Amino acid sequence: MNHGFLRVACAAPSLVVADCRFNAEKIIDAARLASGEGASLIVFPELSITGYTCGDLFLQRTLQTAAVECLEYIAKKTAALPGVLCVGLPIARDGALYNCAAVIHRGKILAVVPKTFIPNYSEFYERRHFAPPPAAFGGKIRLSEKNPSVPFGTDILIESASNPGFVLALELCEDLWVPEPPSVRAALSGATIIANLSASNEVIGKADYRRTLVKMHSARTVSAYLYASAGRDESTQDLVFSGHNIIAENGTLLCEAELFSARTVLADIDLERLLQERRRTVTFAQCAAAQNQAGAAFRRIKIDLKEPAFRQSRDVAGAALFRHVDAHPFVPSETSERSERCRAVIQLQAEGLAKRLRHIHAQSAVLGLSGGLDSTLALLVTCRAFDLCGIPRTGILSVTMPCFGTTDRTYNNACQLARACGVTLKEIPIAQSVRQHFADIGHDEAVHDITYENGQARERTQILMDLANKTGGIVIGTGDLSELALGWCTYNGDQMSMYGVNSSIPKTLVRHLVEWFAITSKKKDSSDSANSETLSHVLFDILDTPVSPELLPPENGVIAQKTEDLVGPYELHDFFLYYVLRFGFSPQKILFLADASELPYDHAFKLKWLRSFYRRFFSQQFKRSCMPDGAKVGTVNLSPRGDWRMPSDASAALWLEEVDRLR
């Protein structure tokens, strides 16, 4: 099973300029090697049969004839390969010579696509040899007496009868570099894969521009873009070529060849992901509808593409994907990028809260400070917001409310954090109030059930709300996205606030945001605290503390109730959440991706918590249906007013049944 993936390749094999037979043999060898690696689509450079740098030799009938003969030879010799090949050659038709891409499958030449835009500036003089394509659509070309006529034109799509996600369009080099590439129209007509046969020479800085261009165009067209570029064996009489092969998908670089490496690059593109993204961004379909009403339709050539299945493993992470599956999709893996992401997220959180403070003319805010990660981040962001508004931090009332499960470690960290941030600290022990409440409702304190736990959470929220009324401020929510997804919060307890600054921050990112504050607070120019060393020290200790709601009595003074022992690892749940919300993938595909990632758990463990995730996600929607305001700062959110609108009584049966079928 392929789970929506398709393996593709870009190759720039060895080449001798104008030696079509030598080049054909090298194309065949490269195609066999890539096919042996499981590639179902292999793209070669522009004019790969002749070489791009033939100059006036293109006008020689001998070269033109040899190129077509070698195209037929390549088709014959690769007939046993299951995949599609795209090769380049010059083709004469009706008194003109065209720079073309030919599509081959199972020994058959399916179609020929001419280059649309013929450059004639700077170092390029293609108009000397090649003509732009005919204006009329629907043409055919007879390559030789051996072959019947094949479709010829820029209006051709190649489709797989067995895989509706495979829709291939072709363009050549300059076609990408113009203001409106032909592939835009192709994508709007359904093309999910764009193959570009290119001969892009190297000059200083061009590789960076080319890489960015390919990435951004794949994003603009919501497609996979395969850019196969002429290699180092082209003539260096006036230019140098590097074989800069690139594969990108919807704005993400999947792989690229090092310049002058002569390396074939392979990647697994996710066709299902592309289709899901197009469906989600409904304006894509709107643009497609407008185009289809205005222009001529594409000709569609059906093929029976046999795609090799990916290996699967139960206990070893590794369905053999030629693609990196990030174990932590909410958190950049590269250190400098992660640091910049943290800075940007914190700024968005702070600006969101600052706007709310200005709007209601608030001079104070109240939040419960537990000594845990979430309330720590909420306090740090609130401090930033107060600084933005020019309000003294003393207007922030941080309240620590020790009760039955509070440990000395978290209590001391909460107190030190408040002092280091320069905010007002208030301690209100709530054990006596909670015991009175238990007496009122007839609950035995010795029974440590959900009533025992939630009674404490709701007492804390009542105190915070009343203090906010008393001080003319608002209650800052501390709960994060992961807790909302799992429903790991008390309804009308910590679930409720007047503004939730962490509501779109997953737990795996919360940790890195707090760490960012811990690191930056050490800098001499830090304005976060008058005592940056103390702040940094306490933040690192908070990072080292197990995640816990601390609602059950500690054991020998140590936290007894560890959240991840009860609901599962947050890094797993965040992984599941990302693919459920961002792409709507099925449980089967999400488990496949989890196995292909570097998540440090075996297959059975992931499957166990995947079932728990779906069960909790569906059953806890009612808590999200009335969640407080809080700005979206990441790619996904669970606000009922924004990203996620789901009935609180929707059934999880379909998803759980699929999970139960997985092994």
VEXZA-768519 format. One line per 5 residues: number of its first residue (from 1); their letters; for each residue z, y, x of C-alpha. Coordinates in steps of 0.05 Angstrom, whole numbers. Layout:
<sites>
NUM> a> Z/Y/X | ...
</sites>
This chain:
<sites>
1> mnhgf> 0/0/0 | -18/69/26 | 30/113/-14 | -24/167/-18 | -36/169/57
6> lrvac> -104/165/92 | -113/157/167 | -165/204/197 | -190/219/266 | -227/273/305
11> aapsl> -263/250/368 | -302/285/424 | -329/227/465 | -364/231/532 | -433/262/527
16> vvadc> -496/274/568 | -535/335/544 | -601/314/511 | -589/239/523 | -585/216/451
21> rfnae> -580/141/466 | -521/151/514 | -487/196/464 | -498/147/408 | -466/91/447
26> kiida> -405/133/461 | -400/153/388 | -402/80/368 | -349/62/419 | -304/118/396
31> arlas> -315/99/323 | -295/27/336 | -233/48/374 | -210/96/319 | -226/45/265
36> gegas> -185/-5/304 | -127/44/297 | -137/44/222 | -177/108/214 | -215/112/149
41> livfp> -251/177/167 | -276/195/236 | -306/263/251 | -348/279/312 | -369/348/339
46> elsit> -428/391/320 | -494/364/346 | -456/306/376 | -518/261/381 | -557/311/424
51> gytcg> -503/356/452 | -494/428/428 | -520/461/491 | -592/435/491 | -621/505/483
56> dlflq> -696/507/473 | -698/431/479 | -679/431/406 | -751/453/391 | -779/391/427
61> rtlqt> -805/339/378 | -783/284/425 | -709/305/421 | -714/314/345 | -743/244/336
66> aavec> -693/211/383 | -635/244/347 | -656/214/280 | -669/146/311 | -600/147/343
71> leyia> -569/167/277 | -599/105/245 | -577/64/305 | -505/89/298 | -507/71/224
76> kktaa> -532/1/240 | -481/-12/295 | -421/13/254 | -440/-24/190 | -380/-70/198
81> lpgvl> -331/-13/202 | -295/3/136 | -290/78/146 | -333/140/140 | -365/173/200
86> cvglp> -389/245/206 | -437/260/263 | -480/320/282 | -554/326/298 | -615/371/289
91> iardg> -661/352/230 | -730/380/216 | -751/391/144 | -806/431/111 | -824/472/173
96> alync> -752/489/192 | -700/458/237 | -629/451/211 | -563/441/247 | -534/384/206
101> aavih> -476/337/194 | -494/267/172 | -445/222/134 | -447/147/148 | -411/91/112
106> rgkil> -421/15/119 | -488/23/154 | -515/72/104 | -531/145/114 | -501/176/52
111> avvpk> -520/249/59 | -540/305/105 | -505/373/102 | -537/432/138 | -497/488/170
116> tfipn> -492/548/123 | -478/606/170 | -520/609/234 | -487/654/286 | -530/701/328
121> ysefy> -482/746/365 | -444/747/431 | -456/681/466 | -487/648/405 | -563/648/393
126> errhf> -570/592/342 | -621/630/299 | -670/620/356 | -671/547/338 | -639/535/270
131> apppa> -651/560/200 | -599/572/146 | -601/521/89 | -648/527/30 | -621/568/-27
136> afggk> -636/515/-79 | -587/459/-92 | -603/387/-106 | -651/372/-50 | -666/307/-13
141> irlse> -692/290/56 | -731/231/83 | -704/219/153 | -754/165/173 | -797/110/145
146> knpsv> -739/62/154 | -693/98/106 | -700/122/34 | -690/195/18 | -617/218/21
151> pfgtd> -583/279/-10 | -592/341/31 | -555/407/20 | -489/443/21 | -470/420/-49
156> ilies> -447/349/-32 | -380/315/-40 | -364/244/-19 | -315/209/-65 | -278/143/-61
161> asnpg> -283/100/-124 | -217/66/-107 | -178/128/-85 | -186/189/-130 | -151/231/-78
166> fvlal> -207/221/-27 | -258/277/-38 | -294/297/26 | -334/361/40 | -367/381/105
171> elced> -381/447/140 | -401/464/211 | -367/509/262 | -385/581/243 | -377/563/169
176> lwvpe> -302/567/180 | -303/633/217 | -336/675/163 | -300/715/109 | -315/664/54
181> ppsvr> -325/594/82 | -365/544/41 | -304/498/40 | -269/546/-8 | -320/530/-61
186> aalsg> -317/456/-43 | -241/454/-49 | -243/488/-117 | -292/434/-138 | -242/380/-118
191> atiia> -250/369/-43 | -183/349/-13 | -211/336/57 | -255/385/96 | -290/359/158
196> nlsas> -315/412/206 | -363/389/260 | -356/444/311 | -377/467/380 | -327/522/394
201> nevig> -329/545/466 | -267/567/503 | -249/638/524 | -180/664/538 | -138/666/474
206> kadyr> -189/631/430 | -150/566/425 | -91/601/393 | -136/637/344 | -173/573/328
211> rtlvk> -109/535/315 | -82/589/269 | -149/594/233 | -151/519/218 | -78/518/195
216> mhsar> -85/578/150 | -151/555/120 | -121/487/104 | -65/525/68 | -113/571/31
221> tvsay> -153/511/6 | -93/465/-2 | -131/413/36 | -131/370/99 | -176/403/150
226> lyasa> -207/362/206 | -236/404/263 | -275/363/314 | -298/407/372 | -349/395/428
231> grdes> -318/370/492 | -319/385/566 | -385/347/579 | -427/401/546 | -468/443/594
236> tqdlv> -427/495/631 | -487/536/650 | -460/594/610 | -401/567/569 | -342/520/574
241> fsghn> -321/472/518 | -254/438/513 | -255/387/457 | -200/422/419 | -194/373/361
246> iiaen> -146/395/306 | -120/362/243 | -81/406/194 | -55/396/124 | -38/453/76
251> gtllc> -17/500/132 | 18/448/175 | -10/426/242 | -8/350/243 | -38/340/312
256> eaelf> -86/370/362 | -117/349/428 | -98/384/492 | -155/426/518 | -203/387/562
261> sartv> -164/322/550 | -224/286/516 | -173/255/469 | -186/227/400 | -132/251/353
266> ladid> -108/211/293 | -63/231/236 | -43/206/168 | -59/259/116 | -21/257/50
271> lerll> -72/262/-6 | -20/254/-60 | 19/312/-31 | -43/356/-33 | -58/338/-105
276> qerrr> 14/350/-126 | 13/417/-92 | -51/437/-128 | -21/416/-195 | 43/453/-181
281> tvtfa> 9/518/-162 | -28/527/-227 | -68/586/-202 | -109/537/-159 | -135/505/-223
286> qcaaa> -147/574/-252 | -191/593/-193 | -227/526/-198 | -242/536/-272 | -269/606/-259
291> qnqag> -315/580/-204 | -340/521/-243 | -360/567/-301 | -398/612/-255 | -433/567/-204
296> aafrr> -475/504/-196 | -438/438/-194 | -432/395/-132 | -468/329/-126 | -418/273/-119
301> ikidl> -432/210/-79 | -387/151/-95 | -366/101/-42 | -321/40/-41 | -273/59/14
306> kepaf> -229/2/37 | -167/33/68 | -120/-9/111 | -50/-14/84 | 9/13/123
311> rqsrd> 60/-35/151 | 127/-33/116 | 195/-53/142 | 261/-62/106 | 310/-56/162
316> vagaa> 271/-19/216 | 252/54/203 | 178/52/212 | 123/45/164 | 73/57/220
321> lfrhv> 53/128/204 | 13/173/252 | 53/231/224 | 121/260/236 | 167/253/176
326> dahpf> 225/301/187 | 292/270/173 | 319/339/155 | 263/375/117 | 306/436/102
331> vpset> 324/448/175 | 273/463/231 | 281/415/288 | 262/464/343 | 321/505/368
336> serse> 290/574/370 | 255/564/303 | 320/539/272 | 357/600/298 | 306/647/269
341> rcrav> 307/609/203 | 383/616/200 | 379/690/213 | 327/699/158 | 365/657/107
346> iqlqa> 430/695/119 | 394/761/111 | 364/739/45 | 432/715/20 | 466/779/40
351> eglak> 411/824/11 | 415/787/-55 | 489/797/-61 | 485/869/-36 | 436/886/-92
356> rlrhi> 485/857/-144 | 543/896/-114 | 504/961/-116 | 480/949/-187 | 550/940/-216
361> haqsa> 581/992/-169 | 631/940/-144 | 678/957/-88 | 711/889/-85 | 695/815/-88
366> vlgls> 739/753/-95 | 727/684/-67 | 767/621/-57 | 774/604/16 | 787/530/29
371> gglds> 774/523/103 | 711/482/87 | 638/496/104 | 614/524/37 | 669/576/27
376> tlall> 663/595/100 | 590/610/93 | 602/648/28 | 654/692/62 | 609/706/122
381> vtcra> 551/725/77 | 596/768/34 | 619/805/96 | 546/818/113 | 532/844/43
386> fdlcg> 592/891/45 | 568/918/112 | 499/930/82 | 530/968/24 | 577/1007/69
391> iprtg> 639/979/33 | 700/964/76 | 712/890/86 | 783/899/62 | 752/900/-7
396> ilsvt> 738/826/0 | 797/787/-28 | 797/717/1 | 846/672/-35 | 874/608/-7
401> mpcfg> 905/564/-60 | 939/504/-29 | 955/445/-73 | 965/370/-70 | 907/354/-23
406> ttdrt> 909/414/24 | 918/396/97 | 948/441/151 | 882/441/188 | 840/471/131
411> ynnac> 896/518/109 | 904/546/180 | 829/552/188 | 823/591/123 | 877/639/144
416> qlara> 848/649/214 | 778/659/187 | 800/713/138 | 838/751/192 | 780/745/242
421> cgvtl> 731/773/191 | 776/831/174 | 782/815/99 | 843/815/54 | 878/748/51
426> keipi> 921/726/-8 | 958/659/-12 | 973/631/-81 | 1002/561/-82 | 980/527/-146
431> aqsvr> 1020/462/-147 | 1072/489/-196 | 1019/517/-243 | 979/452/-242 | 1042/411/-257
436> qhfad> 1057/456/-316 | 987/444/-340 | 995/369/-333 | 1058/373/-374 | 1022/414/-427
441> ighde> 967/363/-435 | 1011/302/-424 | 981/278/-359 | 1020/236/-309 | 1016/268/-240
446> avhdi> 1018/199/-208 | 951/181/-239 | 900/208/-190 | 840/208/-237 | 787/258/-255
451> tyeng> 837/299/-296 | 883/303/-236 | 826/329/-192 | 792/376/-241 | 857/407/-264
456> qarer> 865/435/-194 | 793/460/-190 | 798/496/-257 | 865/527/-241 | 834/557/-178
461> tqilm> 774/585/-217 | 820/616/-269 | 859/652/-214 | 796/677/-181 | 767/703/-247
466> dlank> 831/739/-266 | 838/770/-196 | 766/795/-202 | 783/827/-268 | 845/858/-237
471> tggiv> 809/886/-177 | 745/907/-212 | 704/858/-170 | 664/795/-179 | 677/723/-161
476> igtgd> 631/697/-106 | 610/625/-117 | 614/578/-58 | 578/515/-84 | 513/495/-51
481> lsela> 447/464/-73 | 466/393/-53 | 529/395/-95 | 490/422/-155 | 439/366/-147
486> lgwct> 492/312/-147 | 538/347/-197 | 593/344/-144 | 629/403/-175 | 677/414/-232
491> yngdq> 646/441/-296 | 677/509/-309 | 715/501/-244 | 681/511/-177 | 615/505/-215
496> msmyg> 627/574/-244 | 627/643/-212 | 595/711/-221 | 544/705/-165 | 529/642/-125
501> vnssi> 507/661/-55 | 498/588/-33 | 463/562/-95 | 397/549/-60 | 425/526/7
506> pktlv> 427/451/18 | 488/422/53 | 448/402/116 | 428/475/124 | 498/502/108
511> rhlve> 523/469/171 | 470/503/215 | 482/571/183 | 556/568/199 | 539/544/269
516> wfait> 492/603/277 | 549/650/260 | 594/613/309 | 544/622/365 | 523/693/351
521> skkkd> 595/716/342 | 606/705/416 | 556/759/433 | 586/824/456 | 545/865/408
526> ssdsa> 567/823/348 | 590/866/289 | 614/807/248 | 686/810/272 | 734/851/314
531> nsetl> 756/786/344 | 692/748/358 | 725/695/402 | 775/677/348 | 719/675/296
536> shvlf> 676/630/339 | 734/583/353 | 753/575/281 | 681/566/258 | 671/509/308
541> dildt> 734/476/283 | 710/482/211 | 644/451/231 | 684/392/260 | 724/382/197
546> pvspe> 703/326/148 | 672/351/83 | 724/343/28 | 745/376/-38 | 817/362/-17
551> llppe> 839/343/-87 | 876/279/-69 | 940/278/-27 | 927/271/49 | 947/209/87
556> ngvia> 994/225/144 | 972/297/142 | 898/279/149 | 843/288/97 | 840/225/54
561> qkted> 783/244/7 | 718/248/46 | 659/269/2 | 606/229/38 | 646/165/31
566> lvgpy> 642/176/-44 | 573/204/-58 | 536/182/5 | 510/221/66 | 486/291/49
571> elhdf> 428/284/98 | 402/227/56 | 411/263/-10 | 379/326/18 | 320/285/40
576> flyyv> 313/255/-29 | 323/323/-62 | 268/356/-22 | 215/306/-41 | 237/302/-114
581> lrfgf> 236/377/-124 | 182/401/-76 | 129/347/-90 | 151/305/-148 | 142/241/-109
586> spqki> 161/173/-138 | 223/135/-115 | 178/85/-81 | 144/138/-39 | 208/174/-23
591> lflad> 239/109/3 | 176/96/44 | 182/165/75 | 256/155/89 | 240/90/125
596> aselp> 186/126/165 | 234/181/186 | 290/179/238 | 346/177/187 | 399/133/220
601> ydhaf> 409/84/162 | 379/16/145 | 333/4/86 | 385/-26/41 | 433/32/52
606> klkwl> 379/83/35 | 360/44/-27 | 432/42/-51 | 441/117/-46 | 371/131/-74
611> rsfyr> 393/98/-138 | 458/137/-138 | 418/201/-127 | 374/191/-188 | 433/171/-232
616> rffsq> 474/231/-213 | 414/279/-213 | 397/264/-285 | 467/258/-313 | 492/324/-282
621> qfkrs> 437/370/-307 | 484/402/-358 | 522/435/-301 | 458/466/-274 | 435/489/-343
626> cmpdg> 489/543/-343 | 496/557/-269 | 510/629/-248 | 460/678/-219 | 442/667/-146
631> akvgt> 379/685/-107 | 329/632/-86 | 321/636/-10 | 289/569/6 | 229/529/-18
636> vnlsp> 266/495/-75 | 320/515/-124 | 355/486/-184 | 364/549/-226 | 346/538/-299
641> rgdwr> 316/608/-298 | 271/592/-239 | 247/528/-204 | 278/474/-247 | 277/470/-322
646> mpsda> 300/401/-346 | 333/379/-410 | 406/361/-400 | 396/298/-441 | 333/273/-406
651> saalw> 333/198/-390 | 332/172/-319 | 309/103/-343 | 238/106/-314 | 262/127/-246
656> leevd> 320/78/-243 | 274/21/-265 | 227/37/-208 | 285/40/-159 | 309/-28/-184
661> rlr> 241/-58/-170 | 243/-36/-98 | 266/-85/-45
</sites>
